[in-house]
């Protein structure tokens, strides 16, 4: 009887092995043979999931960015007031910080490669657009202060990314007592109606 393989589980195992391999050897030094060896499978079996190194790298980058994009897409447009959606969004992003810090070396490798940079740029554009939409909704309802929603969204997203970058460079910093709470408080205060310029 043939062995039953959970395709999604195997795909996750391959992506985990690929992440380690791309970080260790860089994009140029990674080939499917190395990834297959790290995943404990034959190269021909790997082809069934990812026919090329580019397809594997693209899937890895998509997987890396997907959860943050999904959080912004879903929570920024969910039912509820703009401040309620902002709170849910900040909670979701704070929950992802540890995962992103662990993925930091892979993120840095993505930024070294033109394909990876383009994928990160696309993801950041979508994230900023979702945040700008949330800010516009809050401005229309009078709950957020006036200002350029695109510029405000860039600052909010940049604030999270800045904490993330510091956490990658100094492990443990992003989870140091009070850091994420202070970040969220500053974002709340910066968007609040009372903070008009």
N, C-alpha and C positions, 0 to 999 in steps of 0.2 A: 504494500500500500504506500503511495507517495506521501512524503512528509508535507503537512499543511503548514504554510508560512503565512504569518500575519504581515501583509505587505506594508501596512502603515508603520508597524513596529520596526520592520526591517529598514524602511526608509529613514526613520528617526535614528536608528543605529548608524546607518551610513552617513547621515548628516553630522552626527556627533563625531564620527571618525574623521570626516572631511574637515570639520572645524579644527580639530587638533592638528591635522596634517597641513592645512593651509597656514595656520599660525606658525608651526614649526619650520616649514620649508618655503613659505611665501607662495604667491600665485605661480611664479615662474618655475619653482622647484617642485611643484605638486603635479603628479600625474595620476591617472586612474589606477595604475598598478599599486602605488603607495597607499592610496585610499582603500583599495580592496584589501590589501594586507592589514591595514589598521582596523578594518571592519571585520576581519577574519573570514573573508570570502574570496572566491576566485574573481578575476577581472571580468570574465565572461558573464558571471552572475550580476556583477555591478552594472554592466551594460544594459541589463533588463530595466534597471531603475533610472540610470543616468547614462545616456549614450556618449556624452562628451564631457571633458573637464569644464567647459563653459556652462553646459547645462547644470552640472553639479554645483558650480560656483554660484550661478544665478539662483538656484533653489536655496542654497545656503544663505545668501544675502536676503532673499525674500522671507525666509523663515526667521532670520534675525530681526527684520524690520516689521514683520506682520503684526505682532501683538501690540506694539505701540500704535501703529497705524489704525488697527481695529479699535483700540480703546478710544482714540480721538474720533474716528468716524462714527462709532456707535454712541458714545456718551455725549459728544458735542451736540447731537441732534435728537437725543432721547427726549421723552416727555418730561415735563417739569419746568420749573423756573430756571433762568440762566444761572443764578447762584447755586441752585441745587445740582444742576448739571456740571458746573465748575467743580463743586465739591466731589462728586462722583468721579470726575475725570482726574482730579489731583490724587485721589485715593488709589485709583487704578495705576497711575504713573508711579507713585511712590512704591506700590507693590512690585513694580517691574525693576526698580533700581538695582536690587541685588543681582537679578538675572543679567542686566545690562553690564554691570561691573564685571561679572564673571566672563561675559562675552567681549569685554573690552579689547583684548588682543586681536580677536577676529575682526572687530569693528575697525581697528587701526589698520589691519591688513586690507580690509575692504576699501579704506580711504586711499591706500597706496595704489590701488588698481583703478584704471579709468572706468571699467565696467561697474565696479563696486561704488565708486564715487557718484556715478550717474544714478545708480539705484538709491543711494542715500539721499541725494539731492531730490529725486522724485518723491521719496517718502517724506522728507522734510517739507516740501511744498504742500503735499496733501495734508500733513499735520497742521501746518500754519493756516491753510485754508479752512480746515475744520474749526480751529480755535478762533479765527477771525469771524466765522459765522456765529459761533457762540457769543462772542463779544458784541457783534451787531445785534443779536437778539436781546442781549442784556441792555444795550443802549436804547433800543426801541421801546423796551418796557420801562425804561427809566431806572433800572437797577444798577447799571454800570455807567461810569462817567463817559463823557464825550471824548473823542479822540479818533485818530486814524486806526480802524480795527486791524488793518494789515500790520502796521508798525507795532501796535500793542501785542498782537499775536506773536510777532517775531521776538519781542522781549520776553514774553511768557515762556515760549518754547525754548528760547536761549537760556533762560534761567534754569530750567530743568536740565538741559544739556550741559550747562556749566557745572552743575553739581555732579552730574554723571561723570564728566571728564575728570573732575577732581577726585572722584571715587576710584576711577580707573588708575590714576597716577598715584594716589595714596589710599591703598585699600583700607577700608574701615571708616574713612572720613565721611562718606555719604550717609553712613548709619550712625555716626557719632550723635550722641544725645542732643536733640533739639534742631539738628540741621534741616531735616525735611519739614518739620513743623514750622520752623522759621521761614523756610522757602514758601510754604503754602500761605502762611500769614501775610507775607509781603505781597504775594500775588493777589490775595483777597483785598488787601488794603489798596493796592495799586489800581485795581479795577473798580473799587467801590465808588458809588455816586458822590460820597463826601470828599473824594480825593480829586475834585475838579481842579484844573489849572486855571 
